Amino acid sequence: MAVAAWGASARAIRDHQPVRHVSAARLDELDDVLLELRRVDGLKEKKRGVFYRGSRAFLHFHEDPTGLYADVRLEGADFERMRVTTKAEQKRLLSVVRAAARR
């Protein structure tokens, strides 16, 4: 899994340390993001917070003590991990996902 190079946000998860899938309570913090992701053409939410593009997993969320993260498959077979704890990070994720969906 590649870690997206987003400056300090990428430093939170080094050396591909395992993180747990996001809990329902923490996923509640991303309700606005989930609403926007549901509006992206070509994405289907198979279960809350888990999005597919066609038959392939495209995006899901994780949490650890440093915050919330999205694993998103932008190009190729690997997921890229993006921090999505702050509103600015969430906005960046939505921009990246919308751009990927247009390709």
N, C-alpha and C positions, 0 to 999 in steps of 0.2 A: 504494500500500500504506500502510495506516495503522500507526503505531507505537503500541502500547498504552501508555497513560499509567501506568506502574508506577514513578513516581519516578525514582530514579537509574538503574534498569535500562534505562529508555527512552533515557537520554542517550547510551548506548553506540553507538547507531546513529542518527545524525542525518541529516537531509536525504536520507533513503532511500539511503544509501550501499550499494553492492552488497556482498553477502557470499556466500561459497561454500556450496554444499550441504555438509552435514556428511560427514566422512570416516567410513569403517567403524570406524576406531580410536576416534574421538571419539564415535561413536554407541554404542560399547560402554559408555561412561560413563553412558549413559541406559538401560541394560538394565532397571532397576527401573521406570522410567517407561514404557518400551515394554510391559512385562508388564501394567501397570495399564491402559494405553490399549487393549490387546487385549481386555480384559475389559469395555470400555464397549459396551453394546448400541448397534447401529446403525453402528459404525465397522468398516471392513474395511481391513486392512493389505495394500495392493497390492504393495508391495515394502518391505523392511525400513526402518522409520522414515517411511513415506509412507502416510497414512491417508485413506480416502475415506469420505464419508457419502452413501450412494446412489451416483449417478454423478458426483458432484463431489468434487474434491480438497478435503480438510478441514484437514489438518495435515501439516507436514513440518518438517525441522530444518535449521538453518544453523550455521556456525561462523565466527568471525573471531578476531583476537587478543584481543578483550575477553571472549570466552566463547562459550557455546552459546545458540542462540535457536530458538524455535519460531514458525513462521508458522501461525496458526490462523484459519480463516474462521468467525467468531462470528455476525455478522449482515451481510447484504448481500453484495456481490460481492467486497469487498476482504478480504485477509488482514490480521490484526493480528499484529505481531511482539512476542513476549514472551521475555524473558531466562529461561533455564532452567539456568543454571550451578550454582546452589546448591540444596541440598535444599529450602529454603523456596520458592524460585522454581519448582521442579519440582512441589511440593505445590500451589502456586497454579495452575499450568497444569492439573493434574489436576482441581482443583475447577471451574475455568472450563469445561473440556471436558465434564465430567459434567453440569454445569448446562445447557450448550448441547445436549447429547444428549437431555435430557429435554424440550426444547421441540419 
